[in-house]
Amino acid sequence: MKTKTQPYPGTQSVLRAMSLLKAFDDERREWGLADLAREVGLNKTTTFRLLTALESEGMVAKRPSTDTYILGPEIVALGGRALRNNDLRTLVKPELEQMATASGETATLEILSGEDHVLIIDEVIGTHLVGSSQSLGTRWPIVATSTGIAMLAYLPEAHVETVLQRPLPTPTPKSIKDPAILRQAIAAVRPRGYSVVEEWLEVGLNVVGAPLFNHDGQVIAAISLGGPATRFTTERVPEMGEIVKETAVRISAKLGNK
């Protein structure tokens, strides 16, 4: 059986092209040739050749003014088709809409992206004029998000250890820097049924999250409700937490979890 370190003959160029595409993320949306080559460990000639092929298919685009590369329109189209074909997203959408309507706050569906990030694959903006937009398709640090903390509570201990032993991102002054405090937040999820993140990811943003389970009892995603701290106050957290917890239980039941 082949592994990622033993690709089938002839697939090396494909894997290299994929590594180039994966280098574009929310922290680095634009790359120059030399920097990108260095990032993925390829020489400039090979990187240029692959980028030229990707550009011809619309997967990347070149900015003439800066001589740098960004993701192209075909990636957006592929991402859109992937989202539309996502069965989990289809199942959860009505529940997100119901949560957003009941609470007035923004509801999201998020999945793991690698070991230490979450990815927003769907969102429904709340009904309040001043609200929270989490940005569909955005990746966030797992330890700074309510969905991430909710999923960590049910992921293997080895996964949690790996995450907590790495440098912890601190997007805001209130982000948690102490692994011991993060452990407490993770441990609180199971008895309470939801996680609470107050201004860890963005100043003025409070969010609660709850995990989703499949028929095997494995955590596969999480949902959240979030809004401005001026309205989504600490006193209001239990009310919002119950909404997200009850919704997560319903969704998990639809996924076959009893």
C-alpha positions, 0 to 999 in steps of 0.5 A: 500500500502506498503512503504519502511518503511513497507516492505512485510513480508519476504523481510527484508533480501533482503532489508538488503542485498541491503543496504550492496551493496549500501554501496559500492561507489566511496568514499568507494570501500572496507569494513571490516566486522565491519565497514560495519556492523556499516555503515548499522546499523546491527550486525556483525553476520547478516552482515557476514551471508548476505555477505556470501550469496552475495559472493556465488552469486558473488555479493561481493568478499573477499580479503584474504590479507586484509580480506575486501570485494569489489563488485563482478563480478556478479554486473559488469555483472548486471550493464552491462545488465542494461546499455544495456537495458536502452532505454534512453542510446540507444536513446542518444548514436548516439547524443553523438557520433556526439557531440564528433566528432563535438567538439573533446571533451568527451561527457557524458549522466548522470542521478540523483543518489539520491538527490545530485549526478549524475551518468554517464550512457554513454560516448563517448571519444573525438577525441583529443589525450589528452582528458577527460575520465569521467568514465562510472558508476561513481557518482559525486556530483551534485553541482560540475558537469555541468550536475548536475547544468543543472538539478538543474535548472529544479528540484523543488525548494525544491530539490534545497534547500535540496541540498544547505543546506547540506555541499557542497563538494569541490573536487578542490580549485575552487569548489563553497562553497557559496550557493549564487554563486551556485544559480546564476550558477543554475539561469543562465542555463535557459536563456543561455540553458546550464551550465558551470563548470570550474574546479569545479570537477577536476583541469584542467577540464572544462565542459558544460552541458544541460538538457534533458526533457521527454514528460511531460516536466520533466527533466530526465537527462543531457548531457555534453561536457568536456575537458582540460582547456588548450584547452577547454578555457573560450573563447571556452565555448560559442561554446561548450555550443551551441553544447550541447544545440542544441543536448539536444533540439534534444534529448528532441524532440525525447523523446516527448518534444515539 
